[in-house]
Each structure stands twice: as C-alpha cells, then as structure tokens.
Amino acid sequence: MSLRTICEIERELVKVDRFYPSSKTCSVCGWINEHLNLSTRQWTCKNGHVLDRDHNARINILNEGLKIHRLGRSFTKVERSNKTTSVAPLDEARSPSCL
C-alpha cells in the first residue's frame, strides 16, 4: 500500500524529521545508542532492553508522529475533491509518517 493510499484513508499526514534517531533510540527507556551501525540488526541498550532494529524504529516513529500530532504541529490535511486527492508538498528536510 502506498503512502498516498494510506493518507487517503487516514486523512492526515504527519512529518517526522528524517534525522530523528528512530533506530538508535531505545523504545522502552529512551537511551540513544550513538554507536549503532547499519549492519546491526539486534542490539541491547545500556539498561538491558534487547531490541530488533526495525521493530524498535517502527515504535519510535509512531510515538514521535503521535507526539507531533498531539502538539498540533507539522501535519497536512489530505483533501478530496471530485475523486482527486491532493497532498501539500512535503518539506524536503523531513520524511512523512501517516497516522
């Protein structure tokens, strides 16, 4: 399913900063692993939480998107008009996450 299709269903687009450390941040305690390599698929934070890199990143991106949404910042309404859907252009410095 494409991002556009998801946004058509959900009707809001939340932009999470592309440099947000979603893979490096422990989704349980918030500790940031500054030395995490791209090749590392599973890691343990300093507090002992064992994390799968992709699953951990999904949780962190969702939580960051919800936080941005709750603050009422950086979201764009997806509007429907005569069977067409238009989404406002994204800021180049950010990557989108639909909620």
C-alpha angles and dihedrals in degrees: 000000000000126000089245091054092049091049091049088057097041097036097212133081119202117195116216116194109261089225094053103127095237095153095041097049119085106237090209104050105006098241112152119223101212092183100054112134124213090241093059108098098175128029142169122230122223089263093057101257110147110217137189105221098226097041091047091050091051091053092048094047091049092049093047091048091050090049092051090047093050090051089053093236134132102003129130125204116232107222127200120212124169096337094312126109121207125194121192113245115272123242105257092227094059137063121218131243120184121219 
